[in-house]
Amino acid sequence: MAAPRLLPPEPRLFVDRVDEFVALDQALGDALERGVPLLAVRTGLPGVGKTTLAVKWAYHVRDRFPDGQLYYELGGSVEPGPVPASDVLRDILVQLGVDEERVPHHEHERAAVVRSLTADKRILLVLDDAFSAAQVMALLPSSPTCAVVVTSRKWLDDPAWAYVDRAVLEPLAAEFATELLNEASGLDLGAEEAAVKRLVSACAGLPLALEVVAGQLRRPRRRIADVVEAVLAGKGAVASIETVLDVAYRDLAPQLAQAYRRLALHPGPDFGVPVAAAMLGVPPREGRAQLDELVDVNLLSPVGTDRYRFHPLVAAHARDWSAAGSTVAECDEVRGRVVAWYVDRAISLARSLSQRWWTDFERFERVDPAFGGPDAAALARRGFQAEHLNLLAALLQADDEKKHADVLALGDALWPWLYNTDRSVDLDLVQRRAVGAAEALGDRVAVMRMRNQFGSAFEMRGELAEAKHEFRTSLEIARELQHVLGQQSNLEWLGILLEQEGELRRALEHLEASADAARQIEDPVQRARAMALGAMHTGRVLVKVGHFTEAIPLSQNAMAYFTEHSDDVNKARCLDLLGRAELGLGRPAVARLLAEQAVEVSAESGPLSLHIAALRTLADVEDACGDEVAATLHRAQAAELS
């Protein structure tokens, strides 16, 4: 009897997957060395190409399995449901030469005969779309020279498996997605680069979607622009994948289906357990369990440690079900929870990062700082970095929903991190909306504050005329309201702008007026911070006019304050300033120590612009020390970063 050859036709369309082939080859070699049959399980999103990979690799290694290559669809994600393992075992036995009338009746008996017949055989078994580990377990051969490749949308595991190689198949990178689209369509799409990019992006790297799109492109009189419109409207490839996703969704337990719908309302690209739990209305431990269940069925993907995301096509599907399967009131409630969570998170991080004053003082005081101790600021910066895009997305959602108080709070909370990390584009986006929210609320103090912060966005980009307009407008409001803090801050900013314009005498006048206002601030915490900032800025201008001796004590006092309050960004600014002052006084050895500290601190905590400035100061100091090699090296580093 000839060995069975049941593999489906070799896939015609196949791009990339080099790493995946290598991994399967390596797994096969490892299994042979261990003396156990290979069990390779590949999971991934619907349409990601699991079956294609398994079949293509089976053809790649089929000559190593002369006793048979078997292939079975196990029906794990399609109607009418999973194929019973007993039915598959019956067919395997028939393929291996057992008379149908002699096939045992019970599943465990059939499995035992399969293990007996495959002993010492070299057989390759491809099990496509498995439903569960138990379904697979019943089908496994016993010979160490056999190999089994399983595909599933679920993460399969069984403690009885002696050796298993698992991996999640990821979508194609844009380069290979484009290659697949070109090959599948059989068309020369080189002249339609922009449209192709839109199609590839809409299909999100899923081969199934790309192949469906290619089929649409091949239709007579079908323009690529029409296909783009259809796909983006959900009438093409997306619609075909939705059929597959619908099956997976309907298979979810009610609570998990609700979680799927609710998580689709998350505004940003990925999320952690705490915000997910808030959206689901459950404790974090229960929220994590539901997230992991969605991961197990490949409707959600883990990203790093304790973070998750939807694949774009899955996210679109989940949003559709959210609209169809949830009430408007439920959706509004979930959206409200997610914005509230991000507002509180931003406030808690901001309070760990800065001692500055807040517009809505009472709201900020209700939220505890996220971190304490000497590392609080560094941990807060990492927290902002982790949630950066989500915080912006939450702000945009709040703005769309006219939740002006939330927009205002986010504008306040995000400012210290955005400004001190040189994120001028994001700062502009946030503060424009914060100004609008303040005006919509009719809150003059908030308008004053947000225009002040909006001015800093212009200053960061070097648009000094626009910055000056915002600071002057804010100053007028502060004087109208007799708001001392507002007057102090705006006078200080106007002094900084004059410094940048080279008007150093007028800059010192504005900074002195700001210092006078700072002395009148009633709150001792805010008064001390304002005095420290003013001393630093005044010291910097004094260095520029050559008054080094006057600049040093001001800068030292400011640095002492910032060191005590773990404000490493402004500490680095003071170190850089002191280095230049000492250099001006002809003390290059002392200047070098200070400049080296400025470089070190700014590298860890400061914005890139500050680190570049510190490197240039160090290079100047090294020139004065006669170390031309070190000076050249640090100037080159600064130039490379610029």
Secondary structure, DSSP 8 states (H G I E B T S, - for coil): ----B------S-----HHHHHHHHHHHHHHHHHTS-EEEEEEE-TTSSHHHHHHHHHHHHGGG-TT-EEEEE--TTSTT----HHHHHHHHHHHTT--GGGS-SSHHHHHHHHHHHHTT---EEEEES---HHHHHTT----TT-EEEEEESS----TT-S--EEEEE----HHHHHHHHHHHHTS--GGGHHHHHHHHHHHTT-HHHHHHHHHHHTSTT--HHHHHHHHHTTSSHHHHHHHHHHHHHHTS-HHHHHHHHHHTT--SS-EEHHHHHHHHTS-HHHHHHHHHHHHHTTSSEE-SSSEEE--HHHHHHHHHHHHHHS-HHHHHHHHHHHHHHHHHHHHHHHHHH-----SSHHHHHTS--S--STTHHHHHHHHHHHHHHHHHHHHHHHHHTT-HHHHHHHHHHHHHHHHTTT-HHHHHHHHHHHHHHHHHHT-HHHHHHHHHHHHHHHHHTT-HHHHHHHHHHHHHHHHHHT-HHHHHHHHHHHHHHHHHTT-HHHHHHHHHHHHHHHHT-SSHHHHHHHHHHHHHHHHHHHHHTT-HHHHHHHHHHHHHHHHHTT-HHHHHHHHHHHHHHHHHTT-HHHHHHHHHHHHHHHHHHS-HHHHHHHHHHHHHHHHHTT-HHHHHHHHHHHHHH-
